[in-house]
Structures are given as C-alpha cells and as structure tokens.
C-alpha cells in the first residue's frame, strides 16, 4: 500500500466516523439585484446587517435590514476590493474586512481592513491596514498538494483575528489551516495555530465563512452545503474541538455566516444557476 492510498483511507475513515445532522434553512428575504455576490456578513449595532461582496465588485460596505432592504452604503477610503471574502467585528464596534481571497494561492498582498467605530458614521470612512503573510507558504502559487492559502473565513476574539483557510489541495486533504494576527494596524507574519480536519468531500468541506457566538462558546465554519459547529475548545487552540456537522440540504453557493445570538445563525448565498441571492436563518439546537 503506497503512502497516498494510506492517507486517503485514513481520511475516509475519519469522515465515516463523523455523524451528520440534516437541517433546513429558513428563507427570510432576497437581496437586491445589485448584491448578487454577498461574501461576508456581520450584525450592526442597530440590529441591521453589514454585508460585502467579493472580487469584481465595489469597495463598499452595505447595510441591509432582515428584509434585505438597503439602508445605507459606505465607500471605504484607502481600501481596494481585490477579493473581499468575510466580515467580522470586535466588542468595541470596530469592523474588519478580510481582503484575503486567493483562489490561485498566488497573492502576496493579503490584508485585513479595520474600520474604527468612530469612522463608521462617515460616508467614506478611513480604514487601517493589517497586512500579513502565511509563514508556511514558500511558493506563489505552491504545488497542487499544498494549495492551503486561499481564505474566506475569520472572526475576532480577544485582540486577535482568527483565520481559517480554504482548502484547494489536489488530492484533497479535508484540512483547514488556522492562523491569527493582532487586530492592530501593522505588517505581520501570521501565527500558525494548527490544522483542523473537517471532512473528505472537496465539494462540501472547504471553509467559505466563519464566525464565533457572542458568548465565545461556539464557532461556525460554513462550507458549500454544510455548517461545522466547533465547541469544547480553549482559545487559541481549536484543533481539539468537538465538531458537529450540519447538512443544510442546499446546492446553492452559501458564502456568508454570522451569529445573531448564541443559538441563531444568518446565512447568505450568492446567485448562481441553482438560485441564491437569499438571506436565511438557521436555529441551532
């Protein structure tokens, strides 16, 4: 038995041991036609929802209500939408945009834009740059078996931004790499925290968004059709988390997740041939 076969069998064995729970998304509303590619969401201080779109779209953050009716939009100064992939906030109300989409694993200009709370009332708020690189990445792009450095999910916790990479490896390994960077302006080498095996299906097990519950007890990692709920962890080590897999029973391109409260998620999908451009609610047990 060669090494590659052994690795594949180990991954499949782990996948078979993981129980999957079937759930149903509750549709809330449909985004306006100009928001076809919502890639990140976060709850605003007033209970509305901040959203962004990914590459090819405007350098703007939009606020919508639960009916997806647009309330305002902010043009972010000093922030270019190379590939905005997720939103998060801290307990002080500062908003963070993850410009770290990296489909080909070739970028050397990864950045998180921090919009201070006091800037959010302006029409064109200024953003601070948190620039970073992955210490494990030596080639741009790396070989196909090392395509770990696309990113679409992160969240804020205790003065750090925690990053979960999107796996594009071939053959597919089912792992996401976990990093963190400080939440302050600067240039950083991201701190590598370890790897997390999610599952072995390359169509459903790569992270497209992330968030942590308000009480800090549950992490939600969204993928195409699944949500992975992580519990029983002690930050910054998430590698030994208990993982519950929820099958969302959808074939649309779900790209955004955020917690409303400790037991409720909002999820959004992009528009594609299967539908999409919707906002959903998911109640957790």
Backbone bond lengths (Angstrom), bond angles and torsions (degrees), N, CA, C in turn:
res aa  C-N    CA-C-N  psi(-1)  N-CA   C-N-CA  omega(-1)  CA-C   N-CA-C  phi
1 X - - - 1.472 - - 1.527 109.15 -
2 X 1.349 116.76 122.86 1.463 118.10 -179.08 1.525 111.08 -79.34
3 X 1.328 115.36 168.78 1.465 121.31 -174.49 1.523 112.05 -62.07
4 X 1.342 117.27 -41.28 1.457 120.89 -178.34 1.528 111.13 -63.07
5 X 1.330 116.90 -42.11 1.461 120.99 178.63 1.524 110.94 -62.87
6 X 1.333 116.50 -41.37 1.455 120.90 -179.93 1.518 111.24 -62.91
7 X 1.343 116.54 -44.90 1.461 120.71 178.88 1.526 110.42 -60.28
8 X 1.343 116.62 -44.38 1.460 120.99 179.61 1.527 111.25 -60.05
9 X 1.330 117.62 -43.78 1.461 120.97 -178.79 1.525 111.65 -66.71
10 X 1.336 116.58 -37.25 1.461 120.00 177.39 1.521 111.00 -63.77
11 X 1.349 115.88 -43.33 1.460 120.07 179.31 1.519 110.62 -63.96
12 X 1.319 116.74 -44.06 1.464 119.92 -179.58 1.520 110.77 -64.59
13 X 1.356 116.45 -36.86 1.449 119.64 178.01 1.515 111.87 -62.87
14 X 1.345 115.89 -42.40 1.459 119.74 176.78 1.522 111.37 -63.69
15 X 1.343 116.81 -41.32 1.460 121.44 -178.73 1.521 110.90 -62.46
16 X 1.338 116.12 -41.33 1.457 119.95 -178.54 1.533 111.56 -66.94
17 X 1.355 116.39 -26.98 1.458 120.52 -178.35 1.516 112.32 -78.85
18 X 1.316 118.06 -13.25 1.451 121.52 -177.40 1.529 110.46 -90.70
19 X 1.323 115.93 124.13 1.457 120.65 179.01 1.512 109.78 -83.14
20 X 1.330 116.97 138.00 1.461 122.40 179.88 1.522 109.35 -112.91
21 X 1.333 115.45 133.71 1.461 121.90 -179.54 1.525 109.20 -104.70
22 X 1.311 116.60 131.15 1.464 121.58 -179.31 1.524 109.79 -86.50
23 X 1.337 116.05 135.34 1.453 120.81 178.78 1.515 109.31 -138.57
24 X 1.324 115.61 173.80 1.457 121.32 179.10 1.527 109.20 -129.06
25 X 1.329 115.98 132.51 1.450 120.90 175.16 1.529 109.58 -77.00
26 X 1.316 115.66 138.77 1.457 120.80 176.64 1.526 108.69 -97.23
27 X 1.343 118.55 108.77 1.469 119.86 -178.94 1.525 111.00 -66.49
28 X 1.330 116.79 132.12 1.459 121.85 178.48 1.517 112.13 -102.28
29 X 1.334 116.46 -46.67 1.466 120.06 -175.17 1.521 109.28 -170.49
30 X 1.331 115.70 177.58 1.463 122.14 -178.25 1.524 109.23 -118.81
31 X 1.333 115.71 133.63 1.458 120.06 178.40 1.523 110.30 -67.78
32 X 1.334 117.32 151.79 1.469 119.62 176.18 1.521 111.11 -62.58
33 X 1.325 115.95 159.65 1.468 121.06 -173.14 1.524 113.02 -59.99
34 X 1.355 117.88 -25.46 1.464 119.30 -180.00 1.528 112.38 -79.66
35 X 1.342 117.05 -3.79 1.464 120.96 176.31 1.535 109.46 -117.84
36 X 1.326 114.88 66.76 1.460 120.99 -176.88 1.519 113.13 -83.74
37 X 1.336 116.58 -19.69 1.459 119.85 -171.91 1.528 111.89 -129.62
38 X 1.330 115.55 55.37 1.462 119.96 178.15 1.532 108.74 -65.20
39 X 1.332 115.46 122.28 1.461 120.82 -174.48 1.519 112.96 -115.36
40 X 1.344 117.76 -9.03 1.450 120.48 179.66 1.520 110.25 -157.60
41 X 1.348 116.01 146.71 1.467 121.65 -179.39 1.517 109.51 -139.29
42 X 1.330 115.39 152.64 1.458 121.57 171.91 1.514 108.51 -155.35
43 X 1.312 116.57 145.62 1.457 120.82 179.93 1.523 109.22 -76.37
44 X 1.344 116.12 130.60 1.463 121.89 178.38 1.525 110.17 -81.66
45 X 1.323 115.75 165.60 1.470 121.11 -178.00 1.525 112.12 -60.74
46 X 1.335 117.00 -28.66 1.464 120.67 -178.67 1.524 113.34 -91.13
47 X 1.336 116.88 6.96 1.458 120.51 178.69 1.506 114.75 92.36
48 X 1.331 117.44 -11.02 1.458 120.71 173.42 1.531 109.81 -76.42
49 X 1.323 117.15 -171.20 1.463 120.77 -171.76 1.523 109.91 -127.67
50 X 1.336 116.63 125.26 1.462 120.82 169.56 1.518 108.85 -83.12
51 X 1.324 117.96 136.66 1.460 121.73 176.77 1.526 109.81 -135.78
52 X 1.334 115.18 154.76 1.461 122.52 173.39 1.519 108.90 -131.21
53 X 1.338 115.52 166.01 1.463 121.71 172.06 1.520 108.97 -117.75
54 X 1.325 115.84 164.08 1.465 119.79 -174.74 1.521 111.91 -93.22
55 X 1.337 117.49 -157.34 1.464 123.09 -169.89 1.519 112.28 -55.72
56 X 1.340 115.47 143.98 1.456 121.26 -179.97 1.508 113.60 89.42
57 X 1.334 117.24 -2.30 1.455 121.45 -179.01 1.530 110.89 -113.48
58 X 1.320 116.70 -178.41 1.454 122.07 -170.47 1.532 111.88 -75.85
59 X 1.342 114.99 159.04 1.461 122.22 178.55 1.528 108.87 -84.13
60 X 1.327 116.51 56.02 1.454 121.66 -172.90 1.523 111.48 -129.30
61 X 1.334 113.99 150.25 1.458 122.37 167.87 1.526 106.90 -109.79
62 X 1.330 116.20 132.38 1.461 121.54 -176.38 1.524 109.41 -112.53
63 X 1.337 115.61 142.33 1.462 120.20 172.66 1.523 108.57 -108.49
64 X 1.338 115.72 126.62 1.460 121.68 177.81 1.522 108.51 -127.42
65 X 1.338 116.01 160.65 1.456 119.84 174.63 1.530 109.31 -95.18
66 X 1.321 117.46 -173.74 1.473 121.20 -177.24 1.525 112.31 -68.86
67 X 1.336 116.54 -15.99 1.462 120.51 173.76 1.526 111.38 -90.59
68 X 1.349 116.36 7.67 1.470 123.75 -178.60 1.527 112.18 63.38
69 X 1.307 116.99 24.75 1.454 121.20 175.71 1.524 108.72 -86.17
70 X 1.335 115.79 125.70 1.463 119.73 -175.69 1.528 111.35 -69.71
71 X 1.341 115.88 130.86 1.457 122.29 179.82 1.520 112.13 -103.09
72 X 1.319 117.17 -36.42 1.461 121.39 176.95 1.522 109.31 -166.12
73 X 1.320 115.89 165.75 1.458 121.68 174.30 1.519 108.45 -139.15
74 X 1.330 115.68 144.09 1.456 122.03 -178.48 1.521 109.60 -121.34
75 X 1.318 116.73 123.22 1.465 122.26 172.95 1.525 107.12 -82.27
76 X 1.332 116.77 118.01 1.460 120.54 -174.50 1.524 109.87 -85.04
77 X 1.326 116.25 117.02 1.461 121.47 -179.03 1.531 109.85 -74.52
78 X 1.329 115.51 143.34 1.467 122.62 -179.93 1.525 112.29 62.52
79 X 1.323 117.61 28.88 1.464 121.19 179.50 1.523 109.39 -138.88
80 X 1.302 116.61 115.90 1.458 122.55 179.68 1.516 109.58 -101.60
81 X 1.331 116.76 131.80 1.454 121.53 179.33 1.524 110.02 -81.04
82 X 1.325 115.01 81.68 1.470 119.53 173.99 1.533 109.02 -72.31
83 X 1.329 116.39 -50.14 1.464 121.13 171.41 1.533 108.51 -165.81
84 X 1.340 115.49 81.52 1.459 121.37 179.91 1.526 109.07 -73.43
85 X 1.326 116.63 125.64 1.465 119.42 -171.56 1.531 115.71 -124.41
86 X 1.335 118.84 -15.64 1.459 117.73 178.12 1.520 109.49 -161.07
87 X 1.337 115.00 159.44 1.459 123.69 177.69 1.521 109.12 -124.45
88 X 1.328 115.61 146.70 1.457 119.73 169.94 1.519 108.20 -151.28
89 X 1.329 116.65 171.20 1.457 121.02 177.69 1.518 108.66 -141.55
90 X 1.334 116.43 164.22 1.454 120.67 174.57 1.525 109.39 -107.53
91 X 1.328 116.65 177.93 1.460 120.17 -174.81 1.526 111.94 -70.96
92 X 1.330 117.43 -13.34 1.463 121.58 178.60 1.525 112.85 -90.01
93 X 1.334 117.27 -3.79 1.452 120.84 178.06 1.508 115.16 93.34
94 X 1.351 118.12 5.15 1.461 120.25 174.22 1.527 109.56 -74.56
95 X 1.329 116.75 141.05 1.458 122.26 -176.87 1.532 109.45 -107.92
96 X 1.333 116.60 142.15 1.461 121.79 -177.23 1.532 109.98 -125.67
97 X 1.333 115.69 132.25 1.472 122.16 177.51 1.521 108.38 -110.41
98 X 1.312 116.80 123.60 1.458 121.06 178.58 1.517 111.30 -88.88
99 X 1.345 116.41 101.49 1.472 121.09 175.10 1.522 107.14 -96.86
100 X 1.332 114.14 71.85 1.458 119.23 -175.07 1.532 112.66 -133.85
101 X 1.353 116.71 14.13 1.453 119.50 172.45 1.518 109.58 -59.15
102 X 1.328 116.88 133.95 1.469 120.90 -168.18 1.528 109.40 -154.53
103 X 1.345 115.30 58.34 1.469 120.99 -171.95 1.522 113.56 -50.46
104 X 1.323 117.06 -40.95 1.466 121.01 -177.07 1.521 112.73 -94.11
105 X 1.325 117.12 2.63 1.467 121.84 -178.95 1.521 112.47 57.85
106 X 1.338 116.51 33.38 1.463 120.41 -174.84 1.533 113.53 -112.44
107 X 1.325 118.17 -4.85 1.463 120.31 -175.04 1.530 112.69 -75.87
108 X 1.339 113.94 144.75 1.461 121.10 173.07 1.529 111.08 -121.51
109 X 1.327 117.03 12.66 1.463 121.60 -176.16 1.528 111.21 -123.96
110 X 1.326 117.44 44.61 1.464 121.60 -179.57 1.520 109.59 -69.34
111 X 1.333 116.01 137.51 1.463 119.88 -175.76 1.521 110.50 -152.23
112 X 1.326 115.28 147.15 1.450 122.34 169.67 1.530 106.65 -115.72
113 X 1.314 116.47 125.73 1.456 120.95 179.06 1.525 109.37 -91.98
114 X 1.326 115.91 126.75 1.457 122.07 177.30 1.527 109.05 -104.52
115 X 1.324 115.46 120.18 1.462 120.93 178.34 1.524 107.09 -103.88
116 X 1.323 118.65 105.50 1.471 120.54 -179.07 1.524 111.46 -59.27
117 X 1.317 115.82 147.63 1.456 122.10 -177.85 1.525 111.85 -52.71
118 X 1.334 115.96 -41.00 1.465 119.58 -176.73 1.528 112.79 -69.48
119 X 1.332 117.61 -15.13 1.460 121.41 177.23 1.524 112.33 -86.59
120 X 1.348 117.09 -16.65 1.460 120.18 -171.71 1.515 113.72 -67.91
121 X 1.329 117.84 -17.13 1.455 119.94 177.87 1.513 113.77 -83.82
122 X 1.341 117.68 -4.19 1.455 121.71 -178.53 1.530 110.66 -92.00
123 X 1.331 116.61 155.47 1.461 120.39 179.48 1.519 111.40 -70.69
124 X 1.351 117.15 -34.59 1.461 121.78 176.64 1.528 108.97 -127.62
125 X 1.324 116.65 77.85 1.465 119.94 -177.39 1.530 112.46 -65.79
126 X 1.328 115.17 144.92 1.457 120.72 175.28 1.526 109.81 -79.67
127 X 1.319 115.50 149.53 1.457 120.90 179.24 1.527 109.75 -124.10
128 X 1.317 116.08 140.02 1.462 122.04 171.31 1.523 108.84 -86.75
129 X 1.341 116.14 150.65 1.458 121.02 -179.69 1.530 110.97 -102.25
130 X 1.321 115.01 127.57 1.457 121.96 169.49 1.529 105.71 -110.39
131 X 1.312 116.80 96.20 1.464 122.23 -175.96 1.530 109.35 -93.27
132 X 1.324 116.07 143.25 1.462 118.34 -176.59 1.525 111.48 -153.97
133 X 1.325 114.12 166.38 1.463 121.48 174.02 1.520 108.56 -140.72
134 X 1.330 116.25 158.68 1.454 121.89 178.64 1.532 109.01 -92.61
135 X 1.325 119.24 120.62 1.464 120.19 -176.94 1.522 113.76 -64.30
136 X 1.355 117.84 -25.47 1.469 120.05 -179.55 1.529 112.92 -77.25
137 X 1.336 117.80 -16.26 1.457 119.22 -177.43 1.526 110.14 -87.60
138 X 1.330 115.67 117.26 1.465 121.67 -178.43 1.521 112.37 -108.04
139 X 1.332 117.31 -21.19 1.461 121.57 -177.10 1.522 109.45 -127.26
140 X 1.346 115.82 147.73 1.470 122.25 -174.21 1.533 110.31 -131.33
141 X 1.324 119.37 90.96 1.469 126.81 3.92 1.522 112.06 -86.52
142 X 1.334 117.76 162.87 1.463 121.10 172.67 1.526 110.76 -79.56
143 X 1.314 116.32 -179.74 1.462 120.88 176.31 1.535 109.68 -67.61
144 X 1.326 115.44 162.44 1.468 120.54 -174.50 1.520 113.23 -59.16
145 X 1.327 118.07 -29.68 1.459 119.43 -179.62 1.531 112.50 -81.44
146 X 1.344 117.17 3.06 1.466 121.63 -179.14 1.528 112.27 -128.02
147 X 1.316 116.84 25.37 1.469 121.08 -178.36 1.536 110.52 -83.60
148 X 1.322 115.35 71.41 1.458 121.84 -177.73 1.528 113.87 -104.70
149 X 1.341 119.52 0.19 1.455 120.28 -160.95 1.526 115.40 -109.21
150 X 1.325 116.84 13.40 1.459 119.82 162.88 1.529 106.44 -75.90
151 X 1.331 117.77 150.17 1.465 120.15 -178.88 1.513 110.18 -142.95
152 X 1.351 115.54 137.02 1.463 120.34 177.57 1.520 112.51 -137.66
153 X 1.343 118.26 3.58 1.451 119.02 -176.35 1.517 113.63 -141.74
154 X 1.343 116.16 135.88 1.461 121.32 173.88 1.530 109.91 -159.40
155 X 1.339 115.98 166.70 1.458 121.53 174.07 1.526 108.77 -151.87
156 X 1.328 115.02 166.57 1.466 121.64 -179.59 1.521 110.06 -103.86
157 X 1.350 116.11 138.32 1.457 121.55 175.91 1.527 108.96 -157.27
158 X 1.319 115.93 122.41 1.468 121.82 171.18 1.530 113.44 50.76
159 X 1.318 116.87 56.93 1.471 123.67 174.05 1.524 114.55 73.83
160 X 1.340 117.32 8.88 1.462 120.76 178.98 1.524 110.80 -130.39
161 X 1.317 114.16 155.82 1.459 122.39 171.50 1.521 107.57 -107.68
162 X 1.327 116.04 119.31 1.467 122.40 -177.38 1.526 109.49 -97.38
163 X 1.322 115.79 127.48 1.461 123.66 -170.42 1.532 109.43 -115.44
164 X 1.338 116.06 132.09 1.468 122.33 176.63 1.524 107.96 -118.83
165 X 1.327 117.44 116.56 1.464 120.05 -173.52 1.527 111.55 -78.58
166 X 1.330 114.15 159.93 1.464 122.17 179.58 1.526 109.06 -99.52
167 X 1.297 116.32 121.08 1.464 122.53 -174.65 1.531 110.54 -78.43
168 X 1.335 115.69 124.52 1.468 121.61 174.19 1.533 111.22 -124.73
169 X 1.322 117.43 23.04 1.463 121.46 -175.41 1.528 111.63 -68.19
170 X 1.314 114.41 151.02 1.467 123.34 172.94 1.537 108.03 -137.07
171 X 1.353 118.80 114.70 1.467 127.41 0.51 1.523 111.09 -67.91
172 X 1.320 115.34 152.82 1.458 122.43 -172.00 1.525 110.96 -74.85
173 X 1.335 116.72 131.62 1.463 120.62 -176.39 1.521 113.91 -102.34
174 X 1.348 117.88 -16.42 1.458 120.43 179.32 1.511 115.22 77.59
175 X 1.335 118.17 10.12 1.458 121.69 -176.47 1.526 111.39 -102.27
176 X 1.328 115.60 146.86 1.458 121.80 166.64 1.521 107.43 -115.14
177 X 1.320 117.04 140.08 1.462 121.79 175.91 1.519 108.64 -90.60
178 X 1.314 116.67 142.36 1.466 121.98 -177.42 1.525 109.28 -114.40
179 X 1.336 115.58 130.21 1.462 121.90 179.02 1.525 108.43 -134.22
180 X 1.338 114.89 169.23 1.460 119.20 168.11 1.526 109.41 -146.42
181 X 1.341 113.89 152.77 1.457 121.88 175.01 1.532 107.63 -134.76
182 X 1.329 118.02 152.38 1.467 119.82 176.22 1.525 110.81 -62.14
183 X 1.337 116.05 156.41 1.464 120.67 -177.42 1.523 112.95 -90.06
184 X 1.330 116.56 20.44 1.465 121.11 -178.06 1.521 111.24 -114.36
185 X 1.318 115.76 151.51 1.459 122.94 177.65 1.520 110.88 -50.80
186 X 1.348 116.77 136.34 1.456 120.11 179.18 1.515 111.73 157.63
187 X 1.323 115.64 -178.38 1.463 123.09 176.43 1.526 107.35 -115.87
188 X 1.334 116.11 128.06 1.458 120.28 -171.41 1.528 112.19 -135.02
189 X 1.321 114.28 151.22 1.455 121.17 161.93 1.523 105.08 -93.94
190 X 1.323 116.78 117.31 1.462 120.54 -175.89 1.520 110.48 -59.46
191 X 1.323 115.84 140.30 1.465 121.28 178.67 1.524 109.40 -82.56
192 X 1.322 116.46 120.70 1.461 121.46 -179.12 1.521 109.26 -79.79
193 X 1.348 117.00 126.28 1.456 122.16 -175.72 1.521 113.58 -108.45
194 X 1.325 118.12 -11.34 1.450 120.63 179.19 1.513 112.43 132.42
195 X 1.326 115.57 -173.35 1.459 121.91 -178.43 1.527 109.72 -121.51
196 X 1.319 114.28 155.08 1.450 121.37 179.67 1.517 108.51 -133.40
197 X 1.334 116.94 122.12 1.458 120.65 176.17 1.518 108.90 -85.69
198 X 1.338 116.90 124.55 1.457 121.13 -179.37 1.520 111.28 -98.98
199 X 1.332 118.02 -62.05 1.455 121.69 173.00 1.523 107.89 -168.87
200 X 1.317 117.16 176.00 1.456 120.90 -168.38 1.522 114.74 -99.59
201 X 1.326 117.53 2.49 1.461 121.27 -176.99 1.531 109.60 -92.19
202 X 1.318 117.32 110.58 1.469 120.42 -175.17 1.523 112.98 -65.62
203 X 1.331 117.97 -18.46 1.462 121.04 179.40 1.528 112.69 -84.49
204 X 1.333 117.80 -11.97 1.460 119.75 -173.02 1.523 114.92 -133.77
205 X 1.304 119.42 -1.80 1.466 119.13 -166.47 1.523 114.60 -122.19
206 X 1.325 118.21 17.98 1.461 121.65 177.37 1.521 109.18 -106.12
207 X 1.329 117.06 134.62 1.458 123.17 -170.07 1.527 111.46 -70.82
208 X 1.343 116.49 126.35 1.463 121.95 177.83 1.528 113.05 -111.38
209 X 1.333 118.22 -9.40 1.457 122.22 177.13 1.518 107.82 -172.98
210 X 1.344 116.54 161.55 1.461 120.35 -178.96 1.519 110.01 -149.70
211 X 1.340 115.57 154.84 1.461 120.42 172.14 1.525 108.14 -161.06
212 X 1.333 115.52 164.07 1.460 121.61 177.11 1.521 107.77 -124.21
213 X 1.315 116.76 144.09 1.466 121.80 -176.65 1.527 110.12 -66.93
214 X 1.329 117.49 155.89 1.463 120.64 -179.39 1.523 113.89 -56.04
215 X 1.337 118.36 -32.78 1.463 120.28 178.79 1.525 112.96 -83.90
216 X 1.350 117.06 -2.94 1.455 121.31 176.87 1.514 115.21 76.25
217 X 1.337 118.07 12.14 1.466 121.12 -174.42 1.523 114.27 -96.98
218 X 1.336 117.30 -17.81 1.468 120.60 -175.47 1.522 110.24 -134.36
219 X 1.322 115.67 132.81 1.465 122.24 173.12 1.517 107.74 -107.10
220 X 1.314 116.81 134.06 1.466 122.10 173.88 1.515 109.04 -108.53
221 X 1.325 116.66 120.57 1.460 122.97 173.20 1.519 107.34 -110.24
222 X 1.319 116.31 116.11 1.457 121.50 -179.76 1.520 109.65 -89.45
223 X 1.321 115.95 144.15 1.461 121.80 171.97 1.526 107.35 -137.48
224 X 1.315 117.26 -175.89 1.463 119.73 179.79 1.524 109.62 -72.05
225 X 1.347 115.41 96.16 1.455 120.90 176.44 1.505 115.58 96.83
226 X 1.339 118.85 -12.77 1.460 121.92 -178.77 1.525 110.28 -124.48
227 X 1.341 115.62 155.25 1.463 122.66 163.23 1.523 107.33 -122.61
228 X 1.317 115.86 129.50 1.458 122.02 175.91 1.528 107.61 -103.00
229 X 1.333 117.10 119.14 1.461 122.37 -179.83 1.523 108.91 -101.38
230 X 1.331 116.64 118.88 1.450 122.79 -178.74 1.524 109.42 -101.94
231 X 1.327 116.16 129.97 1.459 122.15 177.10 1.527 108.56 -137.87
232 X 1.331 115.79 177.58 1.475 122.31 176.36 1.525 111.93 57.96
233 X 1.316 116.00 44.54 1.462 121.04 177.87 1.519 109.69 -117.31
234 X 1.306 114.78 166.07 1.458 121.83 173.72 1.513 107.27 -132.83
235 X 1.343 116.54 106.10 1.462 120.77 -176.58 1.529 109.84 -59.46
236 X 1.338 117.71 141.78 1.462 126.97 10.62 1.530 115.15 -93.99
237 X 1.328 118.47 11.35 1.464 120.19 -178.56 1.526 109.70 -95.58
238 X 1.340 115.15 106.32 1.464 120.67 177.86 1.527 111.95 -102.96
239 X 1.320 117.38 2.09 1.462 120.57 -171.23 1.520 112.74 -72.54
240 X 1.326 118.01 -19.30 1.468 120.97 -179.78 1.526 111.73 -105.11
241 X 1.316 116.78 18.47 1.466 121.22 -178.26 1.525 111.62 -62.94
242 X 1.324 115.65 149.63 1.467 120.34 164.44 1.528 107.10 -76.79
243 X 1.336 116.46 137.61 1.463 120.64 -175.13 1.531 109.58 -122.76
244 X 1.316 115.49 124.62 1.467 121.87 172.52 1.518 108.19 -108.71
245 X 1.324 117.20 127.65 1.459 122.25 -178.43 1.522 109.57 -101.55
246 X 1.328 116.16 125.70 1.464 121.84 177.11 1.520 108.78 -114.10
247 X 1.322 116.19 121.58 1.460 123.23 175.02 1.526 107.63 -84.73
248 X 1.332 116.85 117.82 1.459 121.84 -175.67 1.527 112.98 -80.93
249 X 1.327 117.06 -4.76 1.459 121.73 176.59 1.528 111.45 56.51
250 X 1.341 115.74 46.72 1.459 121.10 178.39 1.519 109.57 -141.84
251 X 1.330 116.07 148.77 1.466 119.97 175.09 1.523 111.28 -113.60
252 X 1.338 116.93 14.79 1.455 119.11 174.15 1.525 108.95 -82.03
253 X 1.332 116.09 169.29 1.459 121.86 -173.74 1.531 109.56 -89.93
254 X 1.336 116.10 83.81 1.468 120.20 -179.48 1.530 108.96 -74.89
255 X 1.341 115.81 126.21 1.464 120.49 -170.41 1.524 114.01 -127.72
256 X 1.330 119.02 -9.40 1.459 120.45 -172.90 1.522 110.99 -140.39
257 X 1.341 115.31 139.18 1.456 120.42 176.35 1.520 108.90 -142.51
258 X 1.328 116.59 144.14 1.465 120.87 170.68 1.520 109.16 -154.11
259 X 1.325 115.99 150.86 1.461 121.89 176.47 1.522 109.88 -82.31
260 X 1.328 116.50 132.99 1.458 122.52 169.23 1.524 108.74 -86.01
261 X 1.327 115.69 -46.05 1.458 124.05 173.70 1.522 106.52 -146.36
262 X 1.316 118.00 -170.94 1.463 120.02 -173.85 1.526 114.10 -67.75
263 X 1.330 117.82 -14.51 1.463 121.36 -176.43 1.521 113.68 -125.42
264 X 1.329 117.82 11.12 1.464 120.21 -176.82 1.519 110.37 -135.78
265 X 1.333 115.56 130.18 1.462 122.23 175.21 1.520 109.92 -111.63
266 X 1.323 115.79 145.70 1.453 122.11 162.93 1.523 107.50 -104.56
267 X 1.335 115.76 139.53 1.469 122.40 -178.97 1.520 108.07 -134.71
268 X 1.334 116.45 139.66 1.464 121.37 177.97 1.517 109.74 -127.28
269 X 1.333 115.22 148.00 1.467 119.84 175.40 1.528 110.38 -121.10
270 X 1.326 114.67 154.32 1.458 120.96 174.95 1.523 109.21 -84.08
271 X 1.315 115.72 157.90 1.459 120.36 178.26 1.517 110.23 -78.78
272 X 1.345 116.19 130.29 1.464 121.44 174.53 1.528 108.66 -147.89
273 X 1.322 116.28 -166.64 1.468 120.52 -176.34 1.528 113.32 -64.10
274 X 1.336 116.84 -18.81 1.464 120.87 -179.95 1.529 112.28 -93.54
275 X 1.320 117.16 0.55 1.455 120.68 -177.30 1.511 110.40 116.74
276 X 1.341 115.61 -140.52 1.457 119.82 176.98 1.514 113.24 101.77
277 X 1.361 115.58 -164.59 1.459 126.01 -173.57 1.530 110.45 67.95
278 X 1.339 115.15 33.91 1.453 120.40 -176.05 1.520 111.62 -117.48
279 X 1.330 114.31 156.87 1.457 122.93 171.19 1.528 107.67 -108.47
280 X 1.335 115.61 132.20 1.460 120.92 -177.24 1.529 110.24 -125.63
281 X 1.314 115.11 160.71 1.464 121.98 171.65 1.518 107.94 -118.58
282 X 1.344 115.29 142.29 1.458 120.55 175.29 1.523 108.50 -131.92
283 X 1.326 116.47 117.52 1.451 121.94 176.91 1.541 109.11 -86.74
284 X 1.325 115.90 131.55 1.461 121.46 -179.13 1.522 109.24 -96.99
285 X 1.323 116.42 146.53 1.472 121.08 178.16 1.513 110.21 -69.31
